C-alpha cells in the first residue's frame, strides 16, 4: 500500500483547503521551498479562509431563502389562497411552464441550495406545487 510522507500530506491538505476556500487547486510548485512550519502556517491560514467562505455561503443561502419566502408572501398578499398557489403564480409570473423540470430551474435561478434542509424543503414544496 502506498503511504504519503508527512510533507506530502501537508501539501495535500493545502491543496484541498485551497480548493474549498478559493474554488481551485493551487500549483504546489510555489510551496516547494517552504519549510514544514511554513506549510502548517499556510494550512492554518487556509483553514480560516474556508471557515469564512462557509459562513459567507450560509449567509447567501439564508438571504436567498428569505427572498424566496418574501416573494411567496407577496403573492399570498395579492390573493393566492396558500403557499402552493403562490408558488404556481410565481412560476407563471417568471415564465415557467410548470413542468417538473421547472422545480430545478426556479430553485437554481432563485439561489436556493437544495443541499441544505431549508433549500430541500423549498425544492420539494415547488415540486409539489407543480404536481398539484
Buried (B, 14 or more C-beta within 10 A) or exposed (E): EEEEEEEEEBBEBBBBBBBBBEEEEBEEEEBEEBEEEEBBEBBEEBBEBBEEBEEEEEEEBEEBBEEBEEBBEEBBEEEBEEBBBBBBBBBEEEEBEBEEEBBBBBBEEBBBBBEBEBBBEBBEBBBEBBEE
